[in-house]
Amino acid sequence: MFITALVGLLGIKADAFRHHALRHTSVPATFVLSPGGADFRHATNRHVRRPLTQMSIGGLLKPFGAADPLEDLMERNKAAAIEYQGRVDRINRLEDEVENLSDEQLRAKTEEFRDRLASALGVSVSELRTVDDLAKEKAALDGILEEAFAVVREAAWRVLELRHFDVQLLGGMALHDGRLAEMATGEGKTLVATLPAYLNALLGKGAFVVSQNEYLTKRDADTMGQIYKFLGLSVGVVVPGQEREEKKRAYAADVIYATHQELGFDYLRDNLAYSDGAIVLDPAATGRPSPFYYCIVDEADSILIDDARNPLKISQTVGAPLAKYARAAELVQVLQKGRDYEVDEKRQTAFLTDDGLENLADILGMEPYDPSENWVYFVVNAIKAKELFQKDQQYIVEDGRVSIVDSFTGRILEGRRYTDGIQQSIEAKEGVAVSGETQEIASVTYQSLFRLFPRLAGMTGTAFTDAKEFLDFYGLEVMPIPTALPVARRDYPDAVFKTVEAKLNAMLKEVDRAHRTGRPILIGTTSVDLSEKIQAALVESGIDAQVLNARPDSVEREAQVIAQAGRKGKVTVATNMAGRGTDIILGGNPAAMASLKLRSLLRDAIPLPEGASQNRTQQPVEVKEGFYPAPLDEELLAAVGDLTEELRARGDGTMSERALDDLMAMAADQLPTQDDLVLAARGAFEQIKETFQTALENEQEEVRRLGGLYVIGTQRHESRRIDNQLRGRSGRQGDLGASRFFLSVEDDIFRIFGGDKLSGLMSTFKIGDDIPIESNQVTESLNNVQRAAEEYFRDIRKRVFEFDRPMVSQRQEIYGLRRRVLKADDGEVLDIATQFANTAVELTVEEFTSADGQVNGPAILEKLQKVFGESFSTESVRRDGGVTELVADLKAASKASVTARKDQLEQIRPGLFANAFVSCALARFDRHWAEHLQRLGYLKESINVRLLSASAGRRQDSVVTPIQQYEIGANQLFQSLLRDIQRLSHFSLSVNTMERLQQLAPRRGSGPGEAAQPPSVPSQPSAPVAA
């Protein structure tokens, strides 16, 4: 009160006074909400040293207690923590010196650092990005780390008024050293990443920050990107839907924010490109040795573990027997589970019994295994669709489309489809249009994708439970980072019930009890269906509960639901919160509400350009009464009205969604600008935020007195890590909070992985269903079941990793060969064509030479005539020589044929031969690689049968393990692939007409929207060569 009165008396502007107080007073630190609702650690007194520098080494190392079995890792973490502590002290000693620098002097530090790096590496600044020595580069970066971190910390304060805490400096060092930093929810991971990202970007090789989804990627690039730009670095953003040239510029930037899926798909699309202009991750365009250098993976556990079960795939649509899918969906309605078929929920598979096969044969009037009809395939898929895939759990149906729900985040997996006929079987079950089947043409696992980065780091709130997996699969050592403030959340013991009904009834009663006090509540569920059932039950009991799940209308309201989830009396029901990316602020988030309010006012007043549509995900269609904590006064509304008129006066009086998004991002930041409209928007945003902040102050204090956010879980997840993520939504940044899980032994995880043993244990307790069971024996049994589930899914991921190992080298080799062909100049193309021709000759002679050395000359000549076409002449081929002479003559004839074809095409258009041959070769690469992937899939299925036999205890005849058998078979298939590509590229060139070849778009100089197209790829001239 006294300070407020003093400010008014002296006539000092409140903002100026607050800014001065935040930097230089010695009042206790509090938390100031950051722009745009993004939750970053904010030290209100930049000179208050937070716990890391005040605690003893023993206190710092407490999270690394030696009780953990990974003792070697713990010891390394202890040693690193001691080293990091010394560095933090030195960074803090630099703070006063760096603070006294002007903006220009601070910005000039970037060039100074680059000069010092160049000197340390013995190159010029312009050559920094070409250095390819990881050890020397790391040592050079280590030499400037403390100064660089001090500069970033100061820049963050000047631009965003965010100051890195000492524990955040510790996290930044862990990321720079290629560790996985485990930092609790609300500890400012996004701000931490700016430290190593800036440092590593100084080399000019590109520093990636990979996020879970488009929203987080854009948000972090908009906010944190201001720090890099202030210091003179460029920032790129890679999200779905961008134009090719926009992506090229983004990937060429110093710091690149990208979604993990788009990065993976761009990598695959680049290796399907038919022109230089179609490649977006092109090291040749940036002068970098590789497009992959340093990468920080945000929400690393979600991306590197949860998403690692399913590779990223690019597929092409092929015809599908739609009638069979529909008929199979009808057939499974008359088949009986247990009699006609069995289902294994644990392994997510199903099979027909002998009785089922007989019944199916009677119904169909034919043998179900008839290869011409293959009814077993369609019926088994229909059984899986019926028994293992449930609507509003694994998928939802909206607008006649089946969309997959991510089991870890609760979001729709846009652009993803089930494979192997499951998508079509579900569509037939749901009565929607059955889509075409797909053929995989390119794929990459997340393990393989991120191992392309020679320097990889990650950060997440929950990782240590999977520390061994991170180490084994990615070489990442997990390092828990201490919290800046003690965790004040209370985690209550689980309440365990016999039945699901009793569990839900008890949970609803607990919600009602807590809600009566006004305490905000977050209820976590594992499916869309359950979230909506709980919401309906709460609404029926008089509680206005908001739901957040995968449905489109829910996604539209996500920003406003999260913005008010921490307010007094609010009840939010959400599917898995992992990857949502926005923390719940006690008492509500005034910055997020201000952003929504200003955007709403501007959107309502300024029309969209003609033909543009409303962006459903950006602005809620309707905000409920009472959402905003206070009305805006007339003066503020008038200021917004003036801003609206100025915006409409620019251009044609309209504003696109993208332009409005950009304006809102600039309004919420502190980056220096001379744009009057941006300054006006920024002023309006700050005034609205201040209005809401003032209105919420009492409510925020009251929510804290009530104990903070109460998190209620309704099921254990297959991983303790996901449970911990839900709990971590409460108690952020030292806030009070609580969590409790309501469980039933009928829950899916316990039913599937616990089986009869758990049911038998529960029957020993002679109590009513509505009484929670509190027993160490029960708790330990449930924990054991969850650990068993974790181990089972860990084995699946391990198997994916092991099966992918042969593919890693094969993918790199085939993509390397393909890129070499694509980028070859005309002279190199002729050399490659000659080499391919020689291979074709050798393979053909080998094919028609018997084991005893007898050569079938006429067959060889006939085959090569088909491969090379009419330009192939056999006049000079000796008929009476040996095999060596025959091969030499045929190679000479094939070279003459290639030269003749070249001369013929060059007369039509200079460069046409190179263009035509490269296009034919690339088409062969793509066709045979797709077929190779399919064959590997068949091989993997046969190996999986062996693994299932082994797990069932059946005798294995071979001493070679299934994985070794797969590696042997995969290598044989790959060698066959390479031979087919070289042998058949000339065949494609010979059978394409001149008219078709002349229509090919040029390889070089393709415009932004144009890429060369492949020629037709005919089948082989005869049966394929044996492997």
Secondary structure, DSSP 8 states (H G I E B T S, - for coil): -HHHHHHHHHT--HHHHHHHHHHH--S-------GGG------SSTT---HHHHS-HHHHTGGG-TTSS-HHHHHHHHHHHHHHHHHHHHHHHHHHHHHTS-HHHHHHHHHHHHHHHHHHHTS-GGGGGG---HHHHHHHHHHHHHHHHHHHHHHHHHHHS----HHHHHHHHHHHTTEEEE--TTS-HHHHTHHHHHHHHTTSS-EEEEESSHHHHHHHHHHHHHHHHHTT--EEEE-TT--HHHHHHHHTSSEEEEEHHHHHHHHHHHTT-SSGGG-SS-HHHHT-S-S--EEEEETHHHHHTGGGGS-EEEEEEE---HHHHHHHHHHTTTS-BTTTEEEETTTTEEEE-HHHHHHHHHHHTS-TT-TTT-HHHHHHHHHHHHHT--BTTTEEEETTEEEEB-TTT-SB-TT----TTHHHHHHHHHTS----EEEEEEEE-HHHHHTTSSEEEEEES--GGGHHHHHHHH--EEEE---SS--EEEE---EEESSHHHHHHHHHHHHHHHHHHT--EEEEESSHHHHHHHHHHHHHTT--EEEESSSHHHHHTHHHHHHHTTSTT-EEEEE--TT------TT--HHHHHHHHHHHHHHHHS---TT----TTTS-S---TT-SSS---HHHHHHHHHHHHHHHHSTTS---HHHHHHHHHHHTS------HHHHHHHHHHHHHHHHHHHHHHHHHHHHHHTTSEEEEESS--SSHHHHHHHHTTSSGGG-EEEEEEEEETTSHHHHHHHHHHHHHHHHTS-S-TTS-B--HHHHHHHHHHHHHHHHHHHHHHHHHHHHHHHHHHHHHHHHHHHHHHHH--HHHHHHHHHHHHHHHHHHHHHHTB-TTS-B-HHHHHHHHHHHHGGG---TT--SSS-HHHHHHHHHHHHHHHHHHHHHHHHHHSTTHHHHHHHHHHHHHHHHHHHHHHHHHHHHHHHHHHHHHHHHTT-----SS-HHHHHHHHHHHHHHHHHHHHHHHHHHHHHHS-HHHHHTS--SSS--TT-----------SSS----
